[in-house]
């Protein structure tokens, strides 16, 4: 059976088994909770009002919708609760193309027919058309003769997204938006890609998509989003939801975010956070954002100089901080004084019982908490660093700046 366009189905006449015309197709519906891929029913416009025709009664769709039996028992259509109406909720809507990692607009949909054992035809959504072909088909349908239109469409390259890769943002009658189908594929994208997608959306859709993410994924994506947009998203959430997400962020990123909020809003979120996480972020809030202390994270790996490679590997396995903080193990002596740093590469080649102080690299490059961002970036560039420890006047390690922090500094200057 050839591919059918949704726009070609709309308006088709509907016939019963005797050939009598019952009405015309007004809408095509799926029920995502039951089956997100197959057409569940047609909304048929009849003389007596809209009626619902189950897809399980369709014999063919050639030249019109034809049923297996009489259609005098069609039930009245009383609303679309639980249904996704393809013309209303799909055409011209924004969708998240998780395969292409972007937001696009739907111009048409393509359906395939499958023959069932009882002689009926089941229609399945194959893809959505996001290119010029679908737009031209809808614009010229009924205006240009069918043969001429077909010839024109054949010259336009297709641009379609398989339905399995689609996440649809649907607006319901109450003008609320929600992510439909499944957000699992969206969650598996890189946080930077999710951030790009969210930034492309209008505010209501943006909040709906962000709400669909679990706390860990939301936190990672939030760190990649423009600071002004971060504030907007966090202010749209309940304090407890915001706190759950902020707790999953790197402490330095969380502190930067809370610093951009009003003091009252920031305090509300801190009050909802776990005490240990709130204290850690609260300490970072005391530092100016454009200084080394304002950019550092307190999520880092530290051991005593006499710990072994085996100890470091065990710490690596249980470390819950960001991957960028795992490139170096810092060695702490008395009074939290920083005495050395061991790159991850040296742990890989070291024997399990080797003490870490034998693997340190010289010289040990550090910076003070009050160092300006420009100075921090220059140190990273000069010494080709992955991490830069921040030490106070007594030599105690107070935090670590990672390469992604420096990238953020440089991006802010562009």
N, C-alpha and C positions, 0 to 999 in steps of 0.2 A: 504494500500500500504506500503511495507517495506521501511525502511530508506535507502536512496541512498547516497553514498559517492560522493563528487565532483570529486575525482580522477577517479571514475568508469564512470562518465558521459563523461569526456574528452576523445575524440577519438572515441566515439560511432558513428556508421553509422547513417545517416539521410535519411529517406525514405519518398516519397510522398504517397498519398492515393492509388496509383496503385501498390505500392511495389517497384517502381523504386528507386535506390539509387541515392541520390543527392550529397552527400558529407559526411564529418565527422565533429563532434563538435570540434571546436578549442578553443572556450571560452564560458563562461556562465556569463551573465551580470545582474546586478540590476541597477536601477536608484534611488539612495537614496533620491533625492528630491521628487520623486513621491511616491515611496513605498520602504522603506528600508528593507523589509522582503521577498518579492516575486521576483522570477526570472522574469526579463522583456523580455529577448531575449537570443538567442544562436547565436554565431558567427560561421557560417558553412564554412568550407574550401571546395570549389568546383573547378571544372576544370577551371571555368571562374574567379576565384578569391574568396575572402571572401565575403559572403553574410550574411545578418541579417535576422534571423527567429524569428518572434514574438512568445512569449510563449503562446499567445492566440490561436495559430494554432496547438498546440501539442495534439495529441490524446492519445499517450501512450509512455512510455520510456522503455518498456520491450524488451531487445535484440537490442535496437536501438531507435532512436527518430522517431516516425511516426506521420505524419500530417493528418489533416482532409481532405485536398484538394490538388490540384496540387501545386507544388513549383516552377513554371516557372516564377513567378513574384517577386522573392526575390530581395530586393534592395541591392545595393553594400554597403559593410561596409567601411565607410570612416573615421573612427576614433572613439575614445571612450569618447569624451567630454560629461560630465554629467553622464557617466556610471562608475560603479565600476566593473572591470573585475575580477572575483573571483580567477582565477589562477594567474594572474599577480599581482593583488593588495591585495590578501588575503593570499594565500599560502606562507609560509615562512616569512610572515611579523610579526612584533611585534604588539601585541594588548594590550590594557589596560583591564585587567580583573577587572572591578570595583566591582564585587561580591567577588573576592578573594583578592582584594587590592594589585595587583602585575602586573608585565609585563611578558607576556609569548609569545611564538612563535606558529604560526598556522601551523599544519601539514596536516590538511584536514578539510573539512566541510561536514556536514550532512544535507541532504535535505529531506523534506516530500512532498508527492504528495497529492493534494486536488482535488476532482472531482468537476467540474463546471457544471452548469445546461445545458450548450450547448454541453456537451460531451467531453470537453477538460480537460486536466490535468494542474493544476497550481502547480508549485513547490515553496516551501517555505523553506528558510534557518532556520533549527531548532537549530543548534549549531555548534560550531567550535571544532575540535579535537586538543587538545594541548598535547596529550600523545603519548606513543610509538605505539599505534594501528595505528594511521594515518600515522606515519612515516614508519612503516613496510609495510603497504598497498601500499604506493606509491613506496617504494624501490623494492618490490618483484612483483608488478603487471606486468604481461606479462612475468615474469621470472619463477615463480612457478605456476603450474597448479591451476586453480581457486578453485577446491575443496580442495586441500591441503592448499592453502592460507587462505580460509575461516576457516578451522579447526584451523590453527595457530592463526588467529585473534581472534577467540572465546576464546582463552586461555589468551589473553592479556586484563587486566582490562581497561574499558573505562575511559577516562579522557577528558571530554567535558565541554564547557562553553555554556550555553544557549545564543543564538544570542542577546537576549534583554539585556544581561549584558555586551555586547562587545562594546568597543570603539576602532576602527581600526585606526592605523596610516598609511596612504597611501602615497606613493611617486608617484608624477605625472611625466610625461615625462620631465618636466623642473627640476626635482630633488628637487622640493620643497616638503615639507611635510605639511600635515594638518590633523587635527583630523576629522574623518568622522563619520557618523551616528549622534550621539548626545552627547554633553558633559554635559548634565544636570545631569546624574548619577555621573559623575566624580566630579562635583562641590559639590555634597552632601556628599562626603567622608570627613573624618576628615582631617584637614590640614596636620597632620603628615603623614597620609597615602598618600596624594597627593604628599608630599615632597619625600617620599620613591619611589613612582612611577617615578617621574621626575628624581631622581638621578640614576635610572636604565637605562634611555634612552640615546641614542647617542645625541650629541649636537643639531643637526638639529631637531630631533623629540622632544627633550626636549623643545626647544624654541617654537615649534608649539603647543605643549600641553599647555604650560604656557600661550601662547597668547590666547588660547581658553577660559581661565578663566576670569570671571569678576574681577574688581579691588579689591573688598573686599576679595574674595576667594584667589586671587593671593597673596594679602598681607599676609594673614594668612599662606598660604603655604610657602611663601618666608621666613618667620620668622623661619620655621622649617628646612630650607635647609642649608647645609654646607656653611660657609661664602665664601669660594673660588668659589663655584658654584653660590652663590648669585651675586657675582661681574660679573661673566660671563653672567648670565641671564640679569642683568640690563644693561650691556654694549651692549647687543644685541637689546635693545629697543630704540625707539625714546625717546627723553627727556620728551615729554609731557606724554607719556604712563607710563614711569618710575615714573614721578612725581605723577600721579594719584594713582599709587600703593603705593608709599612711604607714601603718605598722609594717607592711610588707615592703615598703620602699627603703632604699639605702638611707641611712640616717642623715647624710648630708643633703640628699635630694629632698627628704621630708622636711628638714629644717628650712631649706630655701623656699619650699612651697608654703609652709606655715608663716614664714616671715612676710610673704606677699598678701596674706589674708588680714582682715581687720583683727586687732588684738582680741576682741570678744569671740570671734569665730575661731581663731587659733586656740584660745583657751578652752572652748567647748570641745574641740577635737582632742586636745591633750587630755582632758578629763575623762574621755571615753576610751583612751588607749590603756594598754597594760602598763602598770607603774614603771617597770624597768625600761620599756621602750619610750615612754613619755619622758622619763628622766634623761635618757640618752639624747633624745631630740631636743629637749629643753635646754640642755647644756650648750648644744651647738647654736641655738637661737641667740645666745648671748654675744656671738661673734659677728662682726660686720661681714656681709656677704661677699664683698670684693676683696677679702683678704684670704691668706692661706688657711687660717682657722675656719673661715666661713665656707671654704670649699672642701675641707677635709671630711673624711668619714671615720667613724670610730669602729667600723667593721673591718678588722684586719687580723692577721694571724701573728701571734707572739708567743715565744717560748723562752726558757732560760738558755744561756749559752751552753750549758752542759747537757741539754736534751739531745736526743739522738735523731738520726734520720728516720728511724722507725716511729719515734714520737711525732715527728713532723708529718709523716704520711698518714698516721692515724688522725691527726688534726685536720688534714686536708679532706679526709673522707667524711668528717663530721661537721665541716665548716658550713654555716648557713648564710654567709655573706655573699656578695656578688662575685662573679667569676673574675672580674677585673682586679679584685683584692687578693686573688690566690696566686699571683705571680711571685710573691716574696714572703718569706717568713722572717719576722723581725725578732731580734734577740734582746731581751730585757734583763738588766741586772738589778742591783739594789735600788730602792726608791724609784722604781719604774724607769730607770735610766736606760736609754737606748745605747747598746754597745755593739750592734752589728746587724747585718742583713744577709740572708741567704736566698739567692734566686732559685726559683722552682727547678730550673735546668740542672743545678748542682745537686738537688735532692734526687733527681732521677738517676744520676751516675754514682751517687754515694752509696757506700755499704750501710746496711741497716743499723749497725752499732756505732757508726761514726758520730762523734759529737759535732753539733752544729757550728760551734765556734771555729772549727777547722775548715769550714766551707765558706766563710764570709768573704765578701768582695770589698776591696779597698779602691779608692777612698769611700767612706760612708758619707753620702751627700744628704744634707738635711736643710730645712728652712725654718725660720721662726714663725710663730702664729700670726704675727702682724705683717708678714711679707705681702706686698701687693700682687694682684693677679698677674700683672705684666712680668714681675720678677719670677713668679712661679713658672710661667710659660717659658721664659728664657732659660731657666734651670733645666726644665724637661728637654728643651731643644739642644742645649749645650752638651748634656751628658747622656742623651738618648735613653731617658728613663721610662720605666713602666709604672713605677710608684715613687712617691717622694714623701718621706716621713716628716712630720711636723713636730718639733721639739721645743719645750719651753726653756726658760733661762737656766734651769737646773739640769737640762739635758734629758728630762723625762719625755717619753713619747706620748703625745696627746692625740694624734690622729694621723691619717695617711691620705695623701692626694693621689688619685689614680689617673691614668691617661685619659679616660673618658671625661673627667672633670676639666682637663686642659682643653680638650676638643670643644667642650661647651663654652669655655672662656673665649676661644678663638672664634667660634661661630657667632657669639654675641657681638663681636667687633666688626663682623661683615656687614 
